[in-house]
Amino acid sequence: MAREKKEKVRSLRYSHTAIGRFLTDKHTNRSVSGSATLLVFLTVFALISLFPVVFMVSNAFKPINELFIYPPRLFFIQPTTSNFSELFAILADSLVPFLRYLFNTLFIVITGCVGHIVLSSMAAFPLAKFRFPGSELMSRIIVYSLMFTSSVTAVPTYMIMSRLRLVDTYWAVIFPAFSLPLGLFLMKNFMEQVPTALIDAASIDGSSYFGMLWRIIMPAVKPAWITLFIVCFQGLWGNSAGNFIYSESKKPLAAMLQNLSGSGVARTGVVAASSLFMFVVPLIAFIISQSNVMETMATSGIKE
């Protein structure tokens, strides 16, 4: 009896751990060995996915002689911060101040992301909650438009911006961000999950369509538009806008740091440090909002 009690207590403690819950999940048909194999498989692929990040961080702290060692080493031998010191020195001696590049980037990113979320939500609301002639066709067009990459639409986008005389302005980058089909597709799918009874109740209370959207729908689909903000943020943060902006005082930070890569072999360490800087900011934004992103993925297949 004493041994049975000890085994029972041990199994209860084991089931309360994260790995224990994964291996003994009652809601799946997997055996313990199958769950263990899946855990090992996911761990291996997680380490493979983490490899480029570790390599990039290590390169940022490598001296110049270690960056050209063949075969390349994953970790640094003698870490140094000289790459970051040289990067800050270059930014300080630039003809255009660093804060100007940072302002250009933040203005493009914030305006583009907020405008994209607002316009996508306003367009997705009638498609998700109302039926009108052509609504099904428009929904299919949205899905088909997801197949077109930015390289396919680059020439038409430039022609439109040129006709509107917006080339060499911030809006040549911001306006195309407004029309990304991913936002409309994501917001439409999540708005379809909001109970229609809430819309009917708000209509009976005399609420306008804008009131329904901003007071009922948007709080209900908060994980969706936060996820959309992160995706849009990552795209605009790393956009150098080289096809649209030519004035140095209007270029974003990514364009300035991208110019460093053409400065010769001597600045390879500076390029590694700037790559880490451009990576860290979107990573921090994702970490802050990761709970909402995970909630979006978990509920993306649920329908009313």
Stockholm file with secondary structure:
# STOCKHOLM 1.0

chainA/1-304         MAREKKEKVRSLRYSHTAIGRFLTDKHTNRSVSGSATLLVFLTVFALISLFPVVFMVSNAFKPINELFIYPPRLFFIQPTTSNFSELFAILADSLVPFLRYLFNTLFIVITGCVGHIVLSSMAAFPLAKFRFPGSELMSRIIVYSLMFTSSVTAVPTYMIMSRLRLVDTYWAVIFPAFSLPLGLFLMKNFMEQVPTALIDAASIDGSSYFGMLWRIIMPAVKPAWITLFIVCFQGLWGNSAGNFIYSESKKPLAAMLQNLSGSGVARTGVVAASSLFMFVVPLIAFIISQSNVMETMATSGIKE
#=GR chainA/1-304 SS CHHHHHHHHHHHHHHHSHHHHHHTCTTSCCCHHHHHHHHHHHHHHHHHHHHHHHHHHHHHTSCHHHHTCSSCCSSCSSCCSHHHHHHHHHHHTCSSCHHHHHHHHHHHHHHHHHHHHHHHHHHHHHHHHCCCTTHHHHHHHHHHHTTCCTTTSHHHHHHHHHHTTCTTSTHHHHHHHHTCHHHHHHHHHHHTTSCHHHHHHHHHTTCCHHHHIIIIIHHHTHHHHHHHHHHHHHHHHTCCCTTTCCCGGGCCHHHHHHHHTTSCGGGHHHHHHHHHHHHHHHHHHHHHTHHHHHHHHHHTTCCC
#=GC SS_cons         CHHHHHHHHHHHHHHHSHHHHHHTCTTSCCCHHHHHHHHHHHHHHHHHHHHHHHHHHHHHTSCHHHHTCSSCCSSCSSCCSHHHHHHHHHHHTCSSCHHHHHHHHHHHHHHHHHHHHHHHHHHHHHHHHCCCTTHHHHHHHHHHHTTCCTTTSHHHHHHHHHHTTCTTSTHHHHHHHHTCHHHHHHHHHHHTTSCHHHHHHHHHTTCCHHHHIIIIIHHHTHHHHHHHHHHHHHHHHTCCCTTTCCCGGGCCHHHHHHHHTTSCGGGHHHHHHHHHHHHHHHHHHHHHTHHHHHHHHHHTTCCC
//
